[in-house]
Amino acid sequence: MWTFMPYVAHTYEWPKHGLELDNFIAFDIYRRNATTNYTSGTMFHWDCMVLKYASKIGLDSVGSFPT
């Protein structure tokens, strides 16, 4: 079974404030499984992360929003 995942990714940095914002938006397009004749369908998901740099250590918050 094959899965295709077209995606768009974006990173924005605010070096003055030590912040970074990362976004990953994708569709998972599943193909039919020839053995079981089962198709899973398509899934959209948006993953994001906000990272705050504190000296050489980074503190982050991660979220995922599947539909």
N, CA, C and O of each residue as an XYZ file, in Angstrom:
268
protein
N       0.843     -1.171      0.000
C       0.000      0.000      0.000
C       0.896      1.244      0.000
O       1.878      1.312      0.739
N       0.550      2.212     -0.825
C       1.304      3.447     -0.951
C       0.545      4.591     -0.289
O      -0.686      4.607     -0.273
N       1.288      5.538      0.252
C       0.713      6.769      0.781
C       1.467      7.938      0.163
O       2.698      7.977      0.183
N       0.715      8.891     -0.388
C       1.303     10.107     -0.925
C       1.037     11.228      0.074
O      -0.057     11.325      0.631
N       2.051     12.081      0.300
C       1.878     13.142      1.277
C       2.402     14.472      0.716
O       3.537     14.856      0.996
N       1.582     15.170     -0.071
C       1.988     16.514     -0.469
C       1.911     17.438      0.751
O       0.984     17.339      1.554
N       2.889     18.331      0.878
C       2.926     19.180      2.079
C       3.529     20.548      1.777
O       4.177     20.760      0.752
N       3.290     21.458      2.702
C       3.910     22.783      2.699
C       4.475     22.994      4.100
O       3.788     22.751      5.092
N       5.716     23.441      4.183
C       6.344     23.692      5.476
C       6.855     25.132      5.510
O       7.258     25.685      4.486
N       6.831     25.722      6.688
C       7.213     27.123      6.846
C       7.913     27.311      8.185
O       7.472     26.774      9.202
N       8.992     28.065      8.187
C       9.683     28.426      9.425
C       9.908     29.927      9.433
O      10.362     30.502      8.444
N       9.591     30.555     10.548
C       9.838     31.982     10.707
C      10.571     32.192     12.023
O      10.189     31.642     13.056
N      11.636     33.000     11.971
C      12.437     33.236     13.165
C      12.412     34.715     13.544
O      12.431     35.594     12.682
N      12.369     34.966     14.844
C      12.538     36.292     15.401
C      13.802     36.242     16.269
O      13.704     36.063     17.483
N      14.988     36.397     15.662
C      16.232     36.248     16.421
C      16.366     37.253     17.565
O      16.946     36.934     18.603
N      15.840     38.451     17.385
C      15.934     39.484     18.420
C      15.243     39.036     19.716
O      15.690     39.371     20.813
N      14.146     38.275     19.575
C      13.386     37.806     20.730
C      13.668     36.340     21.069
O      13.147     35.825     22.058
N      14.495     35.659     20.251
C      14.815     34.257     20.498
C      13.638     33.328     20.261
O      13.504     32.314     20.945
N      12.768     33.664     19.283
C      11.582     32.851     18.982
C      11.659     32.247     17.587
O      12.265     32.811     16.676
N      11.029     31.085     17.445
C      10.921     30.409     16.149
C       9.523     29.808     16.041
O       9.008     29.239     17.003
N       8.914     29.937     14.863
C       7.595     29.363     14.582
C       7.737     28.434     13.392
O       8.224     28.841     12.337
N       7.311     27.176     13.555
C       7.364     26.178     12.485
C       5.956     25.658     12.209
O       5.205     25.347     13.133
N       5.609     25.569     10.926
C       4.325     25.020     10.492
C       4.562     23.928      9.461
O       5.470     24.030      8.636
N       3.745     22.887      9.511
C       3.801     21.790      8.550
C       2.358     21.405      8.243
O       1.652     20.899      9.115
N       1.919     21.640      7.018
C       0.542     21.352      6.603
C       0.604     20.284      5.511
O       1.344     20.429      4.538
N      -0.177     19.211      5.674
C      -0.067     18.094      4.732
C      -1.393     17.359      4.560
O      -2.289     17.444      5.399
N      -1.488     16.643      3.459
C      -2.553     15.688      3.185
C      -1.912     14.315      3.069
O      -0.925     14.158      2.350
N      -2.448     13.325      3.754
C      -2.020     11.940      3.580
C      -3.064     11.272      2.691
O      -4.219     11.111      3.086
N      -2.646     10.887      1.491
C      -3.558     10.253      0.528
C      -3.184      8.776      0.441
O      -2.147      8.415     -0.115
N      -4.036      7.943      0.993
C      -3.768      6.509      1.062
C      -4.325      5.800     -0.178
O      -5.418      6.118     -0.645
N      -3.573      4.853     -0.693
C      -3.998      4.035     -1.836
C      -4.664      2.759     -1.324
O      -4.573      2.424     -0.143
N      -5.323      2.066     -2.222
C      -5.996      0.814     -1.884
C      -4.966     -0.273     -1.598
O      -3.981     -0.411     -2.323
N      -5.197     -1.040     -0.542
C      -4.364     -2.190     -0.215
C      -4.854     -3.363     -1.048
O      -5.974     -3.835     -0.852
N      -4.033     -3.838     -1.972
C      -4.440     -4.912     -2.896
C      -4.709     -6.227     -2.176
O      -5.536     -7.014     -2.636
N      -4.037     -6.484     -1.065
C      -4.214     -7.736     -0.332
C      -5.567     -7.805      0.360
O      -6.244     -8.831      0.304
N      -5.963     -6.708      1.016
C      -7.206     -6.707      1.791
C      -8.353     -5.976      1.084
O      -9.495     -6.009      1.542
N      -8.036     -5.314     -0.039
C      -9.018     -4.533     -0.798
C      -9.622     -3.419      0.072
O     -10.808     -3.106     -0.034
N      -8.784     -2.830      0.931
C      -9.228     -1.803      1.866
C      -8.591     -0.465      1.505
O      -7.397     -0.408      1.210
N      -9.370      0.600      1.525
C      -8.862      1.950      1.276
C      -9.091      2.791      2.533
O     -10.212      2.867      3.035
N      -8.033      3.418      3.038
C      -8.135      4.205      4.261
C      -8.704      5.601      4.028
O      -9.340      6.157      4.923
N      -8.496      6.170      2.867
C      -9.013      7.510      2.592
C      -7.919      8.557      2.636
O      -6.745      8.257      2.423
N      -8.319      9.795      2.915
C      -7.399     10.931      2.932
C      -7.476     11.629      4.281
O      -8.553     11.744      4.867
N      -6.328     12.094      4.775
C      -6.290     12.791      6.051
C      -5.535     14.104      5.891
O      -4.466     14.140      5.282
N      -6.089     15.174      6.436
C      -5.426     16.474      6.477
C      -4.861     16.680      7.874
O      -5.521     16.363      8.864
N      -3.638     17.209      7.963
C      -3.127     17.562      9.297
C      -2.230     18.789      9.230
O      -1.549     19.047      8.237
N      -2.258     19.534     10.330
C      -1.449     20.729     10.498
C      -0.667     20.553     11.791
O      -1.256     20.436     12.865
N       0.645     20.533     11.691
C       1.521     20.417     12.850
C       2.253     21.754     13.008
O       2.743     22.320     12.031
N       2.320     22.243     14.226
C       3.014     23.513     14.448
C       3.842     23.435     15.722
O       3.581     22.627     16.613
N       4.851     24.305     15.779
C       5.716     24.353     16.946
C       6.166     25.786     17.165
O       6.540     26.476     16.216
N       6.131     26.236     18.417
C       6.690     27.519     18.818
C       7.862     27.209     19.737
O       7.725     26.481     20.721
N       9.009     27.771     19.399
C      10.233     27.480     20.149
C      10.804     28.779     20.705
O      10.954     29.754     19.969
N      11.121     28.800     21.988
C      11.742     29.949     22.648
C      13.149     29.543     23.068
O      13.329     28.614     23.855
N      14.135     30.242     22.540
C      15.524     29.951     22.890
C      15.888     30.678     24.175
O      15.665     31.883     24.296
N      16.441     29.958     25.122
C      16.936     30.524     26.361
C      18.404     30.134     26.451
O      18.732     29.028     26.880
N      19.280     31.032     26.051
C      20.705     30.751     26.002
C      20.936     29.656     24.955
O      20.601     29.859     23.788
N      21.485     28.531     25.328
C      21.705     27.442     24.365
C      20.675     26.343     24.518
O      20.810     25.279     23.914
N      19.632     26.587     25.329
C      18.573     25.613     25.555
C      17.290     26.147     24.937
O      16.979     27.328     25.091
N      16.543     25.303     24.243
C      15.285     25.702     23.643
C      14.095     25.125     24.385
O      14.103     23.947     24.744
N      13.071     25.935     24.620
C      11.819     25.495     25.223
C      10.752     25.563     24.147
O      10.644     26.576     23.456
N       9.955     24.502     23.986
C       8.991     24.520     22.897
C       7.627     24.027     23.310
O       7.437     23.423     24.365
N       6.676     24.313     22.423
C       5.307     23.842     22.551
C       4.896     23.313     21.182
O       5.054     24.005     20.177
N       4.371     22.091     21.136
C       4.053     21.445     19.865
C       2.569     21.116     19.830
O       1.993     20.680     20.827
N       1.953     21.331     18.661
C       0.533     20.991     18.500
C       0.308     20.296     17.173
O       1.014     20.557     16.199
N      -0.668     19.419     17.137
C      -1.049     18.721     15.911
C      -2.568     18.767     15.816
O      -3.268     18.495     16.791
N      -3.070     19.111     14.637
C      -4.498     19.278     14.448
C      -4.991     18.428     13.282
O      -5.180     18.964     12.190
N      -5.209     17.111     13.465
C      -5.719     16.272     12.384
C      -7.234     16.442     12.234
O      -7.946     16.724     13.198
N      -7.694     16.266     11.021
C      -9.143     16.300     10.770
C      -9.555     15.050     10.037
O     -10.734     14.876      9.727
